[in-house]
């Protein structure tokens, strides 16, 4: 698992869903299928349940269940319970498929969303493989252009917090594309989204 997909929160290590998917593709992912087992309604506490099935090129299959309800997701995700249950189910199936024991960040419940400030700063990925980009004098003065790993994390946090159009909404809020952020700006937004549970 590449380092940029590993996150530390409150002393525990988690993996990003994007990292599980990346690793599964590298190991021969053939397909992912999902099935909605329970539609959220008042009678079941507004709990969505989804089953995911992952098939690898060698024929091995793995399955996982994901659930989501207003009690185990952040407020901004509550309108998207089925989507979150599906993401959690796929994450659990993919973890088995690629033999990753760390919980996926997307599986965290609302009460686990906001780490202390020092943990938020330490959780930022610092991959050694990020290639330097061509940067102008202004970008260099402000810490260089945003790293690929920072972009991945920002996009994940935006979707986790704001739904399927989270990236576009965040870019409108910031006033420019995420790819145009400096490293310093990206770090500041990662901290803001993490500490606020994405509710900027």
N, C-alpha and C positions, 0 to 999 in steps of 0.2 A: 504494500500500500504506500503510495507516494506521500511524502511528508505534508504537502500542502492540504491534503484531505483529512489530516488528523488534528483534532481540536481538544484543548484541555479546559475543563470547567470544574471549578471547586476541587481541584486535585485529581479529577478523574479524566481519562482520555475517551474521546468520542470520535466517530468517523462521520464524514459528510456523505449523504446519499449519493452525491455526484461522484465521490471517490469509490463507493461500492460499485456503481455502474461502470465507471472507468476500468476498475480491476476485473469485473466480470467480462467485459468486452475483450480485455487483454487475454483472458483465460479461455475464450471461446464461447461466449454467451450466444445461444441460438434464439431464445425467445423468452418473453415475460408475458404471462396471461393473468388477468385479475377477474375476480367474480365478486359482485356485491351480495353478501350474505344477509345483511340486515339494513333496512332503510331507517334512518333516524326519525323517530316520532315520539310523542310524549309518553306513550305506553312503555317504551323501553329506555326512558331517560335521555332521549335524543342521541342514542348511540349508534353510530355507523360501524359495521363490521365488514371487512373485505378480506378475501383470501387471494394470495398471489402464488403463482406457480412459475418457477424458473427452470428452464431446460438448457443444459450445456451441450456443446458439440459432441461430446462423448456419450450422450444419451442419459447422463445422470439428471435427476430432477430434484428440486427442493421447493418446499412450500412454506408459507408463513401467513399468520393472521395479523391483521391490524385493526385497531378500534380507535374511535375518536368520538368524544362527546364534549359538551361545554365545560365539564369539570377537568378534563385532561388536555385541553389545548388553550392557547392564549386567546384573549378576547378578539383579536384581529383575525384569528383562524376560525372562530366559531361559525361563521356563515359557510364554511367550506369543509364540513365534517367528512363528507364522502371522499373528497380529494385527499385529505390528510390521512384518513384510514387506509386509503390505497397506497399512499407513499410509505406509511409505516409497514404495511404488509409486504410491499416490494423490498423495503430495506431489510426486513427480517429474513426473507427468503434469500436475498443476495448475500447477506452475512454468512449464512450456512454454505452457500455455493462457493464462496471464495475463502471460507475458513477464517473469518474475522470475528473475534470475540467481543470487540468493543461495541457498545450500543451506538446506533446512529443518532446524530444530533436531532434529527427530525422526530425521533421517538420520545423526546423529553416531554414531560407534562408541564403545564403552566407554572407550577410551583418551582420548577427547576430552570426556568428560562433565564434568570438574571444573576450572573455570577458577581462576586465582589469586583471592585475596580481593578485590583492587582491581577485577578484571574483573567479579567477581560483583556488586559494588556498582554498577559503571557499566552493567551490562547491563539493569538494571531500566528498564522503559519509563516515560517521563515525558510522556504525551500532554497537549497543551494543551486538548483538547476535553472532558476530564473535567469534568462539571458538579458543582458543590459540592452535597452532600446536606445534609438537615436534620440537624444534629448537636446533641447535648446537651452540657452543660458538661464532663462526664467525657470524652467523645469528643474535644472540642476540646483539652482538656489533654493528651491522649495522641496528638495529631497528626492528629485527624480520622478519620472513618470510611474503611474500606478503599476504594480507588479501583477502578473497573471494570477498568482495565488490570491492576491487581494481582491481582484475582480471576481474570481470564483466564489469567494466567501461573501462578498457584498451581494452578488446575485442570489446566492442561497438564502441569506438572511432576508433579502427583499421579498422573495417568493414565500418563504416561511411566514413572514409577518403580514404581507399584503396580498397574498393570493397569486393567481396565475399571471396577472398583469403587474406584479410587484416591482419588477425592474423598471418598466416604463413609468410607473407612478413615482418611484424614487428619483428617477432622472428628472422628471418634471419638478419635483420638490427641490432638488439640488440646483436645477437650472442648466444642466449640461449632461452629456453622456458620461456614464461611469468610466469609460475608457479614457476620458480627458482629465480625470482627476490626477493630482500628484500623489505620491506615496503618503505624504503627510496628511492630505485631505482624506485619502482612503482610510488611513488609520483612524482619523477622527470620526468618520462615518461608521466604521465597524464598531468602535466603542459606543457611539450614540445608539445604534440599532441594537447592540447587545444589551446594554444597560437599561434601555427603555423597552426591551422586549419587542423592538421593531415599531413601536407606536409613536413615530415622529410625526 
